[in-house]
Amino acid sequence: MDEKNNSYKRSLNRSTDLRILVQARENLFINHGGDTVALESSNEALRNLGVEVVLDIQGKENPKNFDLVHIYNFSTPQAIEQFAINAVEKDVPFVVTTLYEDRINFFTHMHIYASLILHIESSREKISWEQYKQYALNTLNDTKNIVNIDNQIAATYAKVLISSGIKESYLLRRDFPNSKNIESCFFGSSRLPKVSKKLFEEKYNIKDYILSVGRIEVRKNQGMLLYALKDEDIPIVLVAGKMTYNPDYEECISRFKRKGRTIVVKNLSPEMLASAYAGAKVHALPSWYELPGLVSLEAAINGANVVASNYGTIDSYLSNTINYCEPDCIYSIKNAVLNAYNSKPNASLQELAASFTWESTARRLISIYEYALKKNEVPSSNKSIKIEVNNSSSKIIRELNLKNNELLTT
């Protein structure tokens, strides 16, 4: 048996002997996102279980020095594709945590409704929401929906595609029928320090508020949250990230006028964030898509009632213990938030959220790694696949020939 197969046998006998190369987008720590949190937290938990993990966001490491490659995030297809091709060329198995979104069903809607919020905030016209909604629907009928980002090579040759929940698994099966195996792996939730709510309340002179934590951007849909509650005399606290992909939208949100007080805060310390969670009556995240929305888990663990969008995988975690809303409907958002606001804290929700730990995530990942290594069979020498990739300027046919491990572009 050659050295590589010996490596597989060794890794299957003792998970602590596993050597994993983790790869993701190069700006992972510049533009901090949910994939950053999931990757860092999973890596730390894996190391705590004795797995050797090497992070490589620049593609400098040789996959042959590892048992397996673990790639993150289908939203960055160029990086994903290159990492996948490199692993195939080196004959090293790889898995992908996909973080795959149903872009076909929300992306165009998201931008049209964001444009409505920008118009509503800047306009003096007194137009009903029904009229705005009709405009949005008419625009959608005249607009071709965006196609999903292409990840066919990675999806086809990955030993396992790893989803964050049931809905994502369904999407992967729908859009990548040639994928070999799809397994779910639930994310954990970060444990913030236990801090009194008074720390946040006294600093910002606010209490009994609605909280929404997340980068201010069209995806997070804070504009629809503010508009849905514009006539409610309830304070809203938006905890923003360090950066935004939509500065015009962020500026619009900071100016948005409503009956109740709205404050936007940035760069909170872990202690201050924990205090903000502790003082919130409800945490609301009416996003267009979340996988699963780690801040919803954090809020639940810290005792807040939770409102989340129907779009995404949070229902695989918190089931019927939270309130759900439609991100494109102000009435749905308003009803869900007010219902949660006026309800008592849910002890079952807090307990359920606390059951999702990064150690559990790491143990599940180890089982997936071992499964992938067992399935690492060498393809037949004449097997090849042609994949169509739609670029903005042209259609490229890529042929991955596994006989000589060359990527040909014609």
C-alpha positions in Angstrom: 0.0 0.0 0.0 1.4 3.4 -1.0 2.1 6.3 1.4 -1.1 8.1 0.5 -3.3 5.2 1.2 -1.4 4.6 4.5 -2.3 8.2 5.3 -6.0 7.5 4.7 -5.9 4.3 6.9 -4.1 6.2 9.7 -6.6 9.1 9.6 -9.5 6.6 9.8 -8.1 4.9 12.8 -7.5 8.0 14.9 -9.1 11.4 14.2 -6.4 13.2 16.1 -4.0 12.1 13.3 -5.9 14.0 10.7 -4.1 16.8 8.8 -6.6 19.2 7.2 -5.9 22.0 4.8 -8.6 24.7 5.1 -9.0 27.2 2.2 -11.2 30.2 1.7 -11.4 33.6 0.0 -8.3 35.7 0.3 -10.1 38.7 1.9 -11.6 36.5 4.7 -10.2 38.7 7.5 -10.5 42.0 5.6 -14.3 41.7 4.9 -15.3 39.8 8.0 -18.4 37.7 7.5 -20.4 34.7 8.6 -17.9 32.4 6.8 -15.1 34.0 8.8 -16.8 33.1 12.1 -17.8 29.6 11.0 -14.3 28.8 9.7 -12.4 30.2 12.6 -14.7 28.7 15.2 -14.7 25.3 13.5 -10.9 25.3 13.1 -10.4 26.1 16.8 -12.8 23.4 17.9 -11.1 20.9 15.6 -7.7 21.7 17.0 -9.1 21.3 20.5 -10.0 17.7 19.5 -6.5 17.0 18.3 -6.9 17.6 14.5 -4.1 19.4 12.8 -5.6 22.3 10.8 -3.7 24.6 8.5 -5.4 27.7 7.1 -4.4 28.8 3.6 -6.3 31.7 2.0 -3.6 32.4 -0.6 -3.4 29.0 -2.2 0.3 28.6 -1.3 0.1 25.2 0.4 0.5 21.9 -1.4 -2.6 19.7 -0.9 -0.4 16.6 -1.1 1.0 17.4 2.3 -2.5 16.9 3.8 -5.1 14.1 4.2 -7.9 16.2 3.0 -8.8 19.8 1.8 -11.7 21.6 3.3 -12.9 24.6 1.2 -15.4 27.3 2.3 -18.1 29.3 0.6 -19.8 28.9 -2.8 -20.3 32.7 -2.9 -16.7 33.1 -3.9 -16.6 30.8 -7.0 -13.2 31.9 -8.4 -11.3 31.0 -5.3 -13.4 27.9 -4.8 -12.8 26.7 -8.3 -9.0 27.1 -8.2 -8.7 25.4 -4.8 -10.9 22.5 -6.1 -8.9 22.1 -9.4 -5.6 22.1 -7.4 -6.9 19.4 -5.1 -8.1 17.3 -8.1 -4.7 17.8 -9.9 -2.9 16.6 -6.7 -5.3 13.7 -6.3 -6.3 14.8 -2.8 -9.9 14.5 -1.7 -11.7 17.7 -0.7 -15.0 18.7 0.9 -16.8 22.1 0.7 -18.8 24.0 3.3 -21.0 25.6 0.6 -22.9 28.3 2.4 -25.1 28.1 -0.7 -27.9 30.6 -1.2 -31.0 30.4 -3.3 -30.0 33.5 -5.4 -32.5 32.7 -8.1 -35.4 33.2 -5.7 -34.3 36.3 -3.8 -31.4 38.3 -5.4 -33.4 40.4 -7.8 -36.2 40.9 -5.2 -33.6 42.1 -2.7 -32.3 44.8 -4.9 -35.7 46.0 -6.0 -37.0 46.3 -2.5 -33.7 48.1 -1.4 -34.3 50.6 -4.2 -37.9 51.1 -2.8 -36.5 51.8 0.7 -34.0 54.3 -0.8 -36.8 56.1 -2.6 -39.1 56.1 0.4 -36.5 57.6 2.7 -35.7 60.4 0.2 -39.1 61.1 -1.2 -41.8 63.5 0.1 -44.5 61.6 -1.7 -47.3 60.1 0.4 -47.7 56.8 -1.3 -49.2 53.6 0.3 -47.1 50.5 0.7 -49.6 48.7 -1.6 -48.6 51.1 -4.4 -44.9 50.5 -3.7 -45.5 46.8 -3.6 -47.2 46.8 -6.9 -44.4 48.7 -8.5 -42.0 46.1 -7.1 -44.1 43.3 -8.5 -44.3 45.0 -11.9 -40.5 45.5 -12.0 -40.0 41.8 -11.1 -42.2 40.7 -14.0 -40.0 42.8 -16.3 -36.7 41.7 -14.9 -34.9 38.5 -15.6 -33.7 36.9 -12.4 -30.0 36.5 -11.8 -28.6 33.1 -12.3 -26.8 31.3 -9.5 -23.1 31.7 -9.2 -21.4 28.8 -10.9 -19.6 26.2 -8.8 -20.1 23.1 -11.0 -16.5 21.9 -10.9 -16.2 22.1 -7.1 -19.7 20.6 -6.7 -19.0 17.7 -9.0 -15.6 16.6 -7.7 -16.1 17.3 -4.0 -16.3 14.1 -1.9 -18.9 15.8 0.2 -20.8 19.1 0.0 -21.5 20.3 3.5 -24.7 22.3 4.1 -25.8 24.3 7.2 -29.3 22.8 7.2 -32.1 21.0 5.5 -33.1 23.8 3.0 -29.5 24.3 1.9 -29.1 20.5 1.3 -32.3 20.6 -0.9 -30.9 23.5 -2.9 -27.6 21.7 -3.4 -29.4 18.6 -4.6 -31.6 20.7 -6.9 -28.8 22.8 -8.5 -25.9 20.3 -8.5 -27.4 16.8 -9.3 -24.0 15.5 -10.2 -22.7 16.0 -6.6 -21.5 12.8 -4.9 -22.7 13.3 -1.3 -24.5 16.1 0.6 -24.2 16.1 4.4 -25.5 18.7 6.9 -23.3 20.1 9.6 -24.9 22.5 12.1 -22.9 25.5 13.2 -22.3 26.3 16.8 -22.8 29.6 18.5 -20.2 31.8 20.1 -20.5 32.2 23.9 -20.3 35.8 24.9 -19.4 36.9 28.5 -22.3 37.2 30.9 -22.9 40.9 31.3 -25.7 42.9 32.9 -28.0 44.7 30.5 -27.4 47.9 32.5 -24.0 48.4 30.8 -25.6 49.0 27.4 -28.8 50.6 28.8 -26.9 53.2 30.7 -24.4 54.0 28.0 -27.0 54.6 25.4 -29.9 55.6 27.6 -32.3 53.0 26.2 -34.2 50.0 27.3 -36.9 47.6 26.1 -35.7 47.8 22.6 -35.7 45.8 19.4 -32.2 44.7 18.5 -30.8 43.8 15.1 -27.1 42.8 14.8 -25.4 42.6 11.4 -23.6 44.6 8.7 -26.0 47.2 7.4 -26.6 46.1 3.8 -29.5 45.2 1.5 -29.2 41.5 2.3 -29.8 42.1 6.0 -33.0 44.2 5.1 -32.8 46.7 8.0 -34.7 49.2 5.8 -37.8 47.0 5.7 -37.6 46.5 9.4 -37.5 50.2 10.1 -40.3 50.9 7.5 -42.5 48.1 9.0 -42.2 49.7 12.4 -42.1 53.3 11.4 -45.3 54.1 13.3 -44.4 52.2 16.5 -43.0 54.1 19.5 -40.5 51.3 20.2 -36.8 51.9 20.2 -34.7 50.0 17.6 -31.0 49.4 18.0 -28.9 48.4 15.0 -25.5 47.0 15.7 -23.6 47.5 12.5 -20.4 45.8 11.3 -17.0 47.4 10.6 -17.8 47.7 6.9 -20.6 47.6 4.4 -21.0 46.5 0.8 -23.8 49.1 0.4 -22.7 52.5 1.7 -25.6 54.3 0.1 -28.0 51.9 1.9 -26.2 52.3 5.2 -26.5 56.1 4.9 -30.2 55.8 4.1 -30.7 53.7 7.2 -28.9 56.2 9.4 -31.3 58.9 8.2 -34.5 56.9 8.2 -37.2 58.7 10.3 -39.7 56.8 12.4 -41.9 57.5 15.4 -39.7 55.6 17.8 -36.0 56.2 18.4 -33.5 54.4 16.2 -29.8 54.3 17.1 -27.0 52.8 15.0 -23.8 51.6 16.9 -20.6 50.1 15.5 -17.7 48.1 16.7 -19.1 47.0 20.0 -16.8 45.0 22.4 -17.9 41.5 23.3 -18.9 42.7 26.7 -21.0 45.6 25.3 -22.6 43.3 22.6 -23.5 40.7 25.3 -25.1 43.5 27.3 -27.0 44.7 24.2 -28.4 41.2 23.8 -29.3 40.9 27.4 -31.4 44.1 27.3 -33.2 43.4 24.1 -36.8 42.3 24.2 -36.5 40.8 20.7 -33.8 40.3 18.1 -35.0 40.8 14.6 -33.2 39.7 11.4 -35.6 39.9 8.5 -32.8 39.1 6.0 -33.2 37.9 2.4 -31.1 34.9 3.2 -29.1 33.6 6.2 -27.1 30.4 6.7 -28.3 30.1 9.4 -27.8 33.6 11.0 -25.4 33.1 13.8 -26.5 36.3 15.6 -30.0 34.8 16.0 -28.4 31.9 17.9 -26.4 34.4 20.0 -29.5 36.4 20.8 -31.5 33.4 21.8 -28.7 32.1 24.1 -28.7 35.5 25.8 -32.4 35.4 26.5 -34.0 37.5 23.7 -37.0 36.4 21.7 -36.1 36.0 18.1 -37.6 37.0 14.7 -36.0 35.6 11.6 -36.7 35.4 7.9 -38.3 32.4 6.3 -35.4 32.3 3.8 -32.5 30.3 5.0 -31.7 27.5 7.4 -32.4 28.9 10.9 -35.5 26.7 11.1 -33.3 23.6 11.1 -31.9 25.0 14.4 -34.7 26.8 16.2 -37.7 25.2 14.7 -41.0 26.6 16.1 -39.5 28.4 19.1 -39.1 31.7 17.2 -41.2 34.0 15.0 -40.7 33.9 11.3 -41.4 36.6 8.7 -41.4 37.2 4.9 -38.6 39.7 4.1 -40.6 41.4 1.3 -43.8 42.0 3.4 -43.9 44.9 6.0 -47.0 43.4 7.6 -45.4 40.0 8.1 -42.3 41.7 9.6 -44.4 44.0 11.8 -46.6 41.2 13.1 -43.7 38.8 13.8 -41.7 41.5 15.7 -44.6 42.8 17.8 -45.7 39.3 18.6 -42.2 38.4 19.8 -41.9 41.8 21.6 -45.0 41.3 23.6 -44.2 37.7 24.5 -42.4 36.4 27.6 -38.8 35.2 27.2 -38.8 31.6 25.9 -36.7 29.4 28.1 -37.0 26.5 25.6 -35.6 28.7 22.9 -32.6 29.6 25.1 -32.0 26.0 25.9 -32.3 24.9 22.4 -29.9 27.6 21.0 -27.3 26.7 23.7 -27.3 23.1 22.5 -25.5 24.1 19.3 -21.8 24.2 20.1 -18.6 24.5 18.0 -17.4 21.2 19.6 -20.4 19.5 18.2 -19.7 21.1 14.8 -16.1 19.8 14.9 -17.1 16.3 15.8 -19.5 16.2 12.9 -16.8 17.5 10.6 -14.5 14.8 11.7 -17.1 12.2 10.8 -17.6 13.8 7.4 -13.8 13.9 6.8 -13.5 10.2 7.6 -16.5 9.4 5.4 -14.8 11.4 2.5 -11.5 9.6 3.0 -13.3 6.2 2.8 -15.0 7.3 -0.4 -11.7 8.5 -2.0 -11.7 6.1 -5.0 -9.6 7.0 -8.0 -11.8 7.8 -11.0 -11.5 5.7 -14.2 -8.7 7.1 -16.4 -11.0 8.0 -19.3 -13.5 9.9 -17.1 -14.0 13.6 -18.0 -16.7 16.1 -17.6 -17.6 19.2 -19.6 -19.0 22.1 -17.6 -20.6 25.2 -19.0 -19.7 28.3 -17.1 -21.6 31.6 -17.8 -19.3 34.6 -17.7 -20.6 38.2 -18.2 -18.8 38.4 -21.5 -18.7 34.9 -22.9 -19.5 31.3 -22.3 -16.5 29.1 -21.5 -16.4 25.4 -21.9 -14.1 23.8 -19.4 -13.1 20.2 -19.7 -11.5 18.6 -16.6 -9.6 15.6 -17.9 -8.8 13.3 -15.0 -6.5 11.2 -17.1 -3.8 13.8 -17.2 -5.2 16.2 -14.7 -5.2 19.2 -17.0 -7.8 22.0 -17.1 -8.4 22.8 -20.8 -10.2 26.0 -21.8 -11.6 26.3 -25.3 
